[in-house]
């Protein structure tokens, strides 16, 4: 389901994994790849700032429910009004701070870009809250393999994390 407030979201018995990152970083592409389905569960858009709700996707196998993927709105989209940017930031913050079933976050960064201050703030926030985090560097197909290795190492150093997982939806 899609929700405009974390307070509207029912509590599911499954652990939740939140996906967050800047607008247009590739959250929907990653979610669609992870599901392994032939259809897109998350809508991919060329226009940044499209996702403005919290979208929940229940993941199951033949034996039942496994977890719930949470697609959070992208942050840092410059063409979004300041008011809407603040609303989205508050929306994400409240979800991350108050969701009792949230067990992990996946922070997506663009492999071609240096980490933005907003990415570092998100990482610090997750650490402060005590949420386990994995960092995924998206759009790895846009670089030559040796450039991608250098970019991942530079991101790992800049973000001060033990590992970064490169990803390409292609």
C-alpha positions, 0 to 999 in steps of 0.5 A: 500500500501507499501512505502519506503518513507513517501513522497510517501504516498498519503494523505488519508482523514481518521485519521491514527494510527501508530503501532511501536515497536522493531523488532519481538514484534508482530505488525503484529499479533496485526494488524491481530487481530484488523482487525477481518478478517480471512486472515492476512493483515500483514505478520507475520514473525519469522525473525526480521527486515522483515518489511522495508516499511511503510505498510498502511491498510485502515479500513472500516465498512459497512458505509465506511472508518474509519481510516488507520492503519500504520505498521511501520518498527521495530526498534532495530534489532541487525543483521541489518546493522548499515546503514540500522538501521539508514535508518529505524530510519530516515524513521520512524522519518520523518513519525512521524514528518511530517504526518498531518493525523497521530492522534495516535500511538500504541507503542508495547513492549514485556511483557517479557522484560524490556523496552529498551532505544529505546522504551523509546526514541520512547515514548519521541519522540511521546510525543514531537511531540504531538501524542497521544499514547497507549502502548500495552504489547504483548505476554501476553500468554507467562506468567502466569496471575499473572506474566503478571499483575506484568510485566504490572505494572513494564512496566507502572512504567518504561515507566511512562504511566498511562496504558498499555494494555496486548495483546495476539494473541493466 
